[in-house]
Amino acid sequence: MVTRVLRVVDATRPEDVFRALGDALTGTGGAVVPRPAGGGDASGDGSGGETVAQNVALVIETSGSTGVPKRVALSADALLASAAASAGALGGQGQWLLALPAHYVAGAQVLVRSLAAQTEPVYYGSGHFDAKAFAESAGTLSHDLRYTSLVPVQLARIVENAESGSRAVASALRRFDGILVGGQALSPDLRERAERLGARIVATYGSSETAGGCVYDGVPIGTTAVREASGLLEISGPVLAEGYLGDPDRTAASFHEDAGVRWYRTGDLGEVSADGRVTVFGRSDNVIISGGEKVLLDAVERTVHEVPGFGQAVVVGVPNAEWGHVPVVVTDEAGSLSLQELRQLVGDRLGRAAAPAAIVEIDRMPRLASGKPDRVALAAAARERQA
């Protein structure tokens, strides 16, 4: 088998990742492994001492929201197919503002789309996300078509700043021809507030295994296909990863063939309507049994997010001597409802077992490098508080 070396690149220098990806996509450089801790390793040459199949151009390393590590191998064909599908769905290729970490698949894909469009990306920079700094970066975009990719917490900070009277931030929102929002569910309230300010929001669904977002506002893009199998969503198309490096068992469990078509088992609960529209209910592993009833924590979280002040709250399951497990809301904001009022709202909507048992307030929401809430840390904090 023809192979190429792995090239570890410092993800805190996205310009270096951009150049390395350009070499990887044309076959003149090694497969890129962007890492937040830097590009050095024991071999001293950035290769990591490993090789991969020649068609692999990018390896995304992530612990995921559940803390289980994985290394997703993406081919050049999958990355470029994703970029082409995105351009088709958005209305054309353009210039991108990178506001996400380059070692996260959504951040890396901003760079791949830039390479495909032959445009120079604008780099927001590192550190704590600031809406005004984002607006300044947006002001340097010069292409006729301008895009960016965000996670909901970033969009929330931008919207809050614009609503507080910052004309520069509000103007920056309107500069974009498309703002992709993914990584976790986008609450209807946040989307509505952003769109009232003139933002063109596109809610995306996908993962590292699908080269990033492959469903835009519930519609599969490009030649991506989505189906429901026993209540779980499966995805096929040219955007699929090759598998997981060094983990053939996990690869076999997540990717399979059916009638000559390769499918990825997402692990997400959902459904596909007769006209092909995709609805995601939540992770199949984010379910608890409370008092003998199954409770989908993602559904509880979506309901909680509709309440002012709880837009970024996370719902986790906590062991309970009487009920087995109970939902607990963890937040770093001041919500507008009391626990009793929140229990009434969720219970009326989803049933008594889904009503939160407690609201745990913390100083600051722990997050993964991708911007997603660190659910492992949050569950531990909730268990400690409850104990």
Residue, then its C-alpha position, 0 to 999 in steps of 0.5 A: m500500500v502506498t503511504r504518506v507520513l503524518r505531519v503534526v502542525d501547531a493548530t495555534r498557528p492556523e496559517d501553518v495549518f492552511r499551508a500544510l493542508g494545501d500541500a496535503l490536498t495536492g499530494t505534495g505534503g504529508a497528511v495534516v494532524p493539527r494539534p492545539a499543543g503545538g507541532g513538535d514531537a519526539s521525532g523532531d520533524g513533525s511527522g509523528g513517526e507514523t504513516v497513513a494511506q496515500n489518500v488521507a489528507l487530514v486527521i482530526e484528533t478529538s476526545g469528543s463530548t463524552g471523553v472517548p478519544k478518536r482519530v478520524a482519517l479524512s481523504a482529500d476527496a472527502l474534504l473537497a467533496s464537502a467544500a464543493a457541497s457547501a459552496g453549492a448550498l451557500g450560493g458560491q465560493g467566497q472568502w472565509l473568516l476562521a473563528l474556530p480552532a483549526h484542530y476542530v473539523a469545522g475550523a479545518q473545513v473553513l481552511v479547506r473551503s478557502l483553498a478550494a475557492q482560492t481565497e485567503p482566509v481571515y484569521y480571528g486569532s486565539g484566546h477568549f472569544d470577543a464579539k468586538a474583535f470578531a467584528e473587526s476581523a469581519g471588516t477585513l473581508s474583501h470578497d463579494l461572498r463572505y462566510t464564517s462558521l461558529v458554535p452557538v455560544q459564539l453566536a450568542r455573544i455576538v447577538e448579545n453585544a449587538e442587542s446591547g447597542s453595538r452598531a459595529v457588531a450588528s453591522a458585522l453580522r449583516r456582512f456575511d452571506g452565510i453564517l454556519v452554526g453547528g457543533q451542538a443544537l442551535s436554539p430557535d430563540l437564538r436563531e430568531r434573535a440573530e435573524r432579526l439583526g439581519a444575520r443569514i444563519v444556516a444550522t448545520y449537522g455533521s461530524s468529523e466522520t462526515a468531514g464536517g457539516c453535511v446537512y444544512d437546515g435539515v437538508p442534506i447537501g451535495t450528494t449526501a444521503v441520510r436515512e433512519a435505521s431503527g431510530l438512528l440516523e445513518i449517512s452516506g456519500p463522498v464526504l465520509a471518513e476512511g475510518y479511525l486510525g489504529d482502531p479497526d474495531r471502532t471503524a467496523a462498528s461505525f461504518h458498514e456497507d449495505a447493497g454496495v453503499r457505505w454508511y456511517r452510523t451516527g449514534d444520533l436519534g432522529e428521523v427523515s421525512a418523506d421529502g428527505r428533511v432530517t430531524v435530529f432528536g439527540r445522542s442515543d447515549n445521552v438517555i437516562i432511565s428515571g423512575g422506569e421511564k426513558v428520558l432523552l436529555d437532549a430533548v430536555e435541554r432543547t426545552v430549557h433553552e427556550v427559557p430566557g437566561f437558560g439559552q446556554a444551559v446543559v442538562v446532564g443525568v445524575p444518579n439518584a437513590e429513589w429514581g435511578h437517575v434524574p435530569v439536572v440543569v447546569t448553567d453559568e447564567a441567571g435564569s428567568l424561572s425558578l426550579q419549580e417553574l422550570r419543572q412545571l414547563v418541562g414536565d408539561r412538555l415532556g412528562r414528569a420524569a423529564a422535569p429537572a431535579a435541580i438547577v446547578e449554578i457554576d461560575r463558568m461553563p467548561r468547554l472543549a477546544s471545539g467550543k462544545p460544553d464539556r459534558v463529562a466535567l459538567a456531569a461530575a460537577a452536578r454529581e458533586r453538588q447533588a451529593 
